[in-house]
Amino acid sequence: MLVSLKGVLNLKQNKIEGGWGWRLSLGLAGIPALLLTVGAILVVDTPNSLIERGRVEEGKAALKKIRGTDNIEPEFLELVEASRIAQEVKHPFRNLLKRKNRPQLVISIALQIFQQFTGINAIMFYAPVLFNTLGFKNDAS
């Protein structure tokens, strides 16, 4: 028993000490994070966000640029109207707690909690690997 335990400990120490695998995987995982960071810095404001912040003319110019035409007046007026209506709403998060909105709020929170409790995400992710390991063919998973 002591010999086998000692062998297992040596095996684990060898796995920890050697190899570039963890360094390579950790370094490669940083590439998408770096691309997302650069992309977030370079992304431009949307016409809707410009209008919401009161920069209406800049929003109109951005919409013209996106659509590639000068005939954007109906869509632009819709954006301005939607922004006006959105600004009229007072205390949007307090409105979520009102009695008429409680069923939707409770269901949305409970759905996320029970999804995590059941572990369905892990099952869906690992099921193909598990079935292949058990000897089933690819189409079984």
C-alpha positions as CSV (number, residue, x, y, z in Angstrom):
1,M,0.0,0.0,0.0
2,L,2.8,2.4,0.9
3,V,4.7,1.7,-2.3
4,S,1.7,2.3,-4.5
5,L,0.9,5.6,-2.7
6,K,4.5,6.7,-3.1
7,G,4.4,5.9,-6.8
8,V,1.2,7.9,-7.2
9,L,2.7,10.9,-5.4
10,N,5.8,10.7,-7.7
11,L,3.6,10.5,-10.8
12,K,1.7,13.6,-9.7
13,Q,4.9,15.5,-9.0
14,N,6.2,14.7,-12.5
15,K,3.1,16.0,-14.1
16,I,3.3,19.3,-12.3
17,E,7.0,19.8,-12.8
18,G,7.3,19.2,-16.6
19,G,5.9,20.4,-19.8
20,W,4.9,23.5,-21.6
21,G,1.3,22.4,-22.0
22,W,-0.3,24.6,-19.3
23,R,1.8,27.6,-20.3
24,L,0.8,27.2,-23.9
25,S,-2.9,26.7,-23.2
26,L,-2.9,29.7,-20.8
27,G,-1.1,31.9,-23.3
28,L,-3.3,30.9,-26.2
29,A,-6.4,31.6,-24.0
30,G,-5.2,35.2,-23.7
31,I,-5.4,35.8,-27.5
32,P,-9.2,35.9,-27.7
33,A,-9.3,38.1,-24.6
34,L,-6.8,40.5,-26.2
35,L,-8.8,40.6,-29.5
36,L,-12.0,41.4,-27.6
37,T,-10.3,44.1,-25.6
38,V,-8.9,45.8,-28.8
39,G,-12.3,45.4,-30.5
40,A,-14.1,47.0,-27.6
41,I,-11.8,50.0,-27.7
42,L,-12.2,50.4,-31.5
43,V,-16.0,49.9,-31.7
44,V,-17.9,53.1,-32.6
45,D,-21.0,54.4,-31.0
46,T,-24.4,53.3,-32.5
47,P,-26.9,55.9,-33.7
48,N,-29.2,54.9,-31.0
49,S,-26.6,55.4,-28.2
50,L,-25.7,58.8,-29.7
51,I,-29.4,59.9,-29.8
52,E,-29.9,58.6,-26.2
53,R,-27.1,60.9,-25.0
54,G,-28.5,63.9,-26.8
55,R,-26.1,64.0,-29.7
56,V,-28.8,63.9,-32.3
57,E,-26.9,65.2,-35.3
58,E,-24.0,62.8,-34.8
59,G,-26.6,60.0,-34.5
60,K,-28.1,61.0,-37.8
61,A,-24.7,61.1,-39.5
62,A,-23.8,57.7,-38.1
63,L,-27.1,56.3,-39.4
64,K,-26.5,57.7,-42.8
65,K,-23.0,56.1,-42.8
66,I,-24.4,52.7,-41.7
67,R,-27.2,52.6,-44.2
68,G,-25.2,54.1,-47.1
69,T,-28.0,56.4,-48.1
70,D,-29.4,59.8,-47.3
71,N,-33.0,58.5,-47.1
72,I,-32.9,57.6,-43.4
73,E,-35.5,60.1,-42.1
74,P,-38.3,57.6,-41.2
75,E,-35.9,55.3,-39.3
76,F,-34.2,58.3,-37.7
77,L,-37.5,59.6,-36.4
78,E,-38.4,56.2,-35.0
79,L,-35.1,56.2,-33.1
80,V,-35.7,59.6,-31.7
81,E,-39.3,58.7,-30.7
82,A,-38.1,55.4,-29.1
83,S,-35.4,57.4,-27.2
84,R,-38.0,59.9,-26.0
85,I,-40.3,57.2,-24.8
86,A,-37.5,55.4,-23.0
87,Q,-36.5,58.6,-21.2
88,E,-40.1,59.0,-19.9
89,V,-39.8,55.8,-17.8
90,K,-38.9,56.6,-14.3
91,H,-37.3,54.0,-12.0
92,P,-37.2,51.1,-14.4
93,F,-35.7,48.6,-11.9
94,R,-38.2,49.6,-9.3
95,N,-41.0,48.8,-11.8
96,L,-39.6,45.2,-12.0
97,L,-40.6,44.6,-8.4
98,K,-44.3,45.7,-8.9
99,R,-46.9,43.0,-8.4
100,K,-47.8,42.8,-12.1
101,N,-44.2,41.9,-13.0
102,R,-43.5,39.5,-10.2
103,P,-44.4,36.2,-12.1
104,Q,-42.1,37.0,-15.0
105,L,-39.3,38.0,-12.6
106,V,-39.7,34.9,-10.4
107,I,-39.7,32.6,-13.4
108,S,-36.7,34.2,-15.0
109,I,-34.7,33.9,-11.8
110,A,-35.9,30.4,-10.9
111,L,-35.1,29.2,-14.4
112,Q,-31.5,30.2,-14.1
113,I,-31.1,28.7,-10.6
114,F,-32.7,25.4,-11.5
115,Q,-30.6,25.2,-14.7
116,Q,-27.5,25.4,-12.6
117,F,-28.8,23.0,-10.0
118,T,-29.6,20.3,-12.5
119,G,-26.2,20.6,-14.2
120,I,-27.7,20.4,-17.6
121,N,-24.9,22.7,-19.0
122,A,-22.3,20.2,-17.9
123,I,-24.3,17.2,-19.2
124,M,-24.8,18.8,-22.6
125,F,-21.1,19.8,-22.8
126,Y,-19.6,16.5,-21.7
127,A,-22.2,14.0,-23.1
128,P,-20.4,13.5,-26.5
129,V,-17.1,12.8,-24.8
130,L,-18.7,10.5,-22.3
131,F,-20.6,8.5,-24.9
132,N,-17.4,8.1,-27.0
133,T,-15.5,7.0,-23.9
134,L,-18.2,4.3,-23.2
135,G,-17.8,3.0,-26.7
136,F,-20.8,4.4,-28.5
137,K,-20.5,5.9,-31.9
138,N,-20.5,9.6,-32.7
139,D,-24.2,9.6,-33.7
140,A,-25.3,8.2,-30.3
141,S,-24.3,11.4,-28.5
